[in-house]
């Protein structure tokens, strides 16, 4: 008995192989190219922090640039246009004033003095040279606003006289500085009248250090006395006038004549 078998055609086998091949293609997992890894949340956070750091650095540089530009503008514009008050200022003053007693014919006298104003130390120093006309002594004057004292060094007598500072007649250092600057510019003219203040010698001062360093350096080694103002305004008699000395100076919008009389 013979065995009979049937073989499948080749065309029938090909579609199965193709289907198997397609199934393999569909089931293939796609991977990134060699050397590249998929981004993770940690890496994304690092990139965000780096960008924030760059932004903050840029803002800081911009802020520093604005500060430097502001300093440049302030230094080269505002300070130049509006200078600050100097720590020490020196002025040479010449003031005309009326005095019918010592100048009956001309009626006008001229007062010269050198003024040093110390803004930070809060005191003023005035030097009055020998006047061209009689009636006044040369003097060195210090107004110490910290201690509230005034000292007159009468150069003709070589004696010092100390009294409480009269802020009614003496201008503050900053105010006097502004006044003298305006006078120098010609924007303000001082008054031509004269104010007189009378003082009497009361006692000798032995402890000079209590008067402060400014007065101490001026009057050290000189006879120093304390003064008292006369409250009652009265005319000085002719006999008393022989025992009085006068110092004329400019420390306000007017000329001040300080009359210092010896104790009766």
Secondary structure as the mmCIF struct_conf table of DSSP 4:
data_model
#
loop_
_struct_conf.conf_type_id
_struct_conf.id
_struct_conf.beg_label_comp_id
_struct_conf.beg_label_asym_id
_struct_conf.beg_label_seq_id
_struct_conf.end_label_comp_id
_struct_conf.end_label_asym_id
_struct_conf.end_label_seq_id
HELX_LH_PP_P HELX_LH_PP_P1 UNK A 7 UNK A 9
HELX_RH_AL_P HELX_RH_AL_P1 UNK A 10 UNK A 26
TURN_TY1_P TURN_TY1_P1 UNK A 27 UNK A 27
HELX_LH_PP_P HELX_LH_PP_P2 UNK A 28 UNK A 30
HELX_LH_PP_P HELX_LH_PP_P3 UNK A 32 UNK A 33
TURN_TY1_P TURN_TY1_P2 UNK A 34 UNK A 35
HELX_RH_AL_P HELX_RH_AL_P2 UNK A 41 UNK A 73
HELX_RH_PI_P HELX_RH_PI_P1 UNK A 74 UNK A 78
HELX_RH_AL_P HELX_RH_AL_P3 UNK A 79 UNK A 81
BEND BEND1 UNK A 82 UNK A 82
HELX_LH_PP_P HELX_LH_PP_P4 UNK A 83 UNK A 86
BEND BEND2 UNK A 87 UNK A 87
STRN STRN1 UNK A 88 UNK A 98
TURN_TY1_P TURN_TY1_P3 UNK A 100 UNK A 102
TURN_TY1_P TURN_TY1_P4 UNK A 104 UNK A 106
STRN STRN2 UNK A 108 UNK A 118
TURN_TY1_P TURN_TY1_P5 UNK A 119 UNK A 122
STRN STRN3 UNK A 123 UNK A 128
BEND BEND3 UNK A 132 UNK A 135
STRN STRN4 UNK A 139 UNK A 144
TURN_TY1_P TURN_TY1_P6 UNK A 145 UNK A 148
STRN STRN5 UNK A 149 UNK A 154
TURN_TY1_P TURN_TY1_P7 UNK A 155 UNK A 158
STRN STRN6 UNK A 159 UNK A 164
TURN_TY1_P TURN_TY1_P8 UNK A 167 UNK A 169
BEND BEND4 UNK A 170 UNK A 170
HELX_LH_PP_P HELX_LH_PP_P5 UNK A 171 UNK A 172
HELX_RH_AL_P HELX_RH_AL_P4 UNK A 173 UNK A 185
TURN_TY1_P TURN_TY1_P9 UNK A 186 UNK A 186
BEND BEND5 UNK A 187 UNK A 187
STRN STRN7 UNK A 194 UNK A 204
HELX_RH_3T_P HELX_RH_3T_P1 UNK A 209 UNK A 211
HELX_RH_AL_P HELX_RH_AL_P5 UNK A 213 UNK A 219
TURN_TY1_P TURN_TY1_P10 UNK A 220 UNK A 221
BEND BEND6 UNK A 222 UNK A 222
STRN STRN8 UNK A 223 UNK A 229
BEND BEND7 UNK A 232 UNK A 232
HELX_LH_PP_P HELX_LH_PP_P6 UNK A 235 UNK A 237
HELX_RH_AL_P HELX_RH_AL_P6 UNK A 238 UNK A 241
TURN_TY1_P TURN_TY1_P11 UNK A 242 UNK A 243
STRN STRN9 UNK A 244 UNK A 250
BEND BEND8 UNK A 251 UNK A 254
STRN STRN10 UNK A 255 UNK A 261
#
